[in-house]
């Protein structure tokens, strides 16, 4: 049994796809054991995307990631990371 974290980015919320995405994971046999909505701070984004920090698109990436909340899912199941 494995657990994995999935982040649904702002466009998933803006396009009304959160329910469909969760349903697809459930149909694959994964169980949702946690869900949280967050607004990403600059500090969180700089840590999470530290490998992109010096790239020219980084400011645009931060702006996009702050344009709406993120949905954080904790999923559990057999081979959850691969699924």
Buried (B, 14 or more C-beta within 10 A) or exposed (E): EEBBEBEBBBEBBEEEEBEEBBEEBEEEEBEBEEEEEEEBEEEBBBEEBEEBEEEEEBEEBBEBBBEBBBBBBBBBBEEBEEE
